[in-house]
């Protein structure tokens, strides 16, 4: 059975491209363009892993992660960012991995498989 991933990014092009790549790799992909939309989805259907952009239109990826962990404390999170230096502060323990954009598709798939083991 395919693992379900929730991909959250406010850039529709990134969402569509990543969804296509990850579906081809055998994952079941859900997408959300806002943190609020992602949280609503998590209430209805949990996932195995979240991949979250750092800068969303309605909250940061760190804020989203904190709220998602209240719903599903065990959910692993990969944070994507276009910023070279991101200070997560106390939230570092919530985030499993950080990837800098642009993300290499093969590296992303390898990291997802590593996190899901």
N, C-alpha and C positions, 0 to 999 in steps of 0.2 A: 504494500500500500504506500502510495506517495506521501511524503511529508508535506505538510501545509506550511507555507511561509507567508507572512504578512509583510508586504513591501510598502513603505510609507515615504512618499516624496511629493512635493508640490509641483514638480516639473513633470508634466504629462509625458513628454518624450522619454525621459529617463524611466518612468514607470512602464511604459509600453515596451521599450527596448529590453529592460531587465526582465519583465514578465516573459517575453518571448524566449530569451536566452535560458531562463531558469525552468520554464516549462519544457523546453527541448532537453534539458538535463534531467527531466523526470520529476520535478517538483510540482505540487499543486500551489498555485499562486493566487493570493488575494491582494488587491491593491487599494490604497487609500491616499487621497491628496491632502488631507488635513489630519491633525492629531485627533480632533473630535470624531471624525469619521472612523479613524482606526480604533478608538476606544469603543465606539458603538459596535463595530464589527467584532471586537474581542468579547463583548458581552454576549453576543449571539453565537459565536463560533470560535473557540480558542484555536490557536495555531501552535506549531512546534518551534517556530523561530520568528523573530521580528527583525527586519532590516529597515532602519530608520534614518532619514536625513536629519542632520543636525539643525538646520534652519527650515522650519515649516512656517506657513503663513499665520497660524494661530497659536503656536507654542514652539518651544525648542524640542529637539529629539530627546534631550535629557528629561525635560518635563513630562513628555509623553511616556518615556520609559518608566519614570517613577509612578505615574498613574496606572500604567499597564501592569506593573509588578504588584500593585494593590489588588488587581483582579486575578492575576496569575503569577504568583511569586516565583515560580520555577521557570518561566519563559526566558530563554536566552535572547540576547539582543546584540546585533551588529550595528554600530553607528557609522554612517557615511558622512563625510564632510568635505567641503571644498577648501576649508581653512587649514593652513599648515600647522598651526598650534592651537589646539582646543584644550582649555583648562576645564576639566570635569569636576574638580574639587571633590566634595564629599560624594558626588554621584558616581565616581569612578567604580565603586563596587557594584553598581547596577548594570554597567555596560560591560559586555564580554569582550568585544573586539572593536577596533576603530579602523576604518578604511578611508583613505584619502581619495577623493575624486580627481580625475576620472579613474574609475575602477576597472581593472583588467578582468574581463568575464571569467577566464580560466581560474584566476586567483580567487575570485568571489566564490565560484562553485567549490573549489578545493576547501576554502575556509568554512563554507556552509557545511560541507560533509564532515569536516573536523569537529565543528561545534555540535553537530547532531549525533555524534558517536556516543 
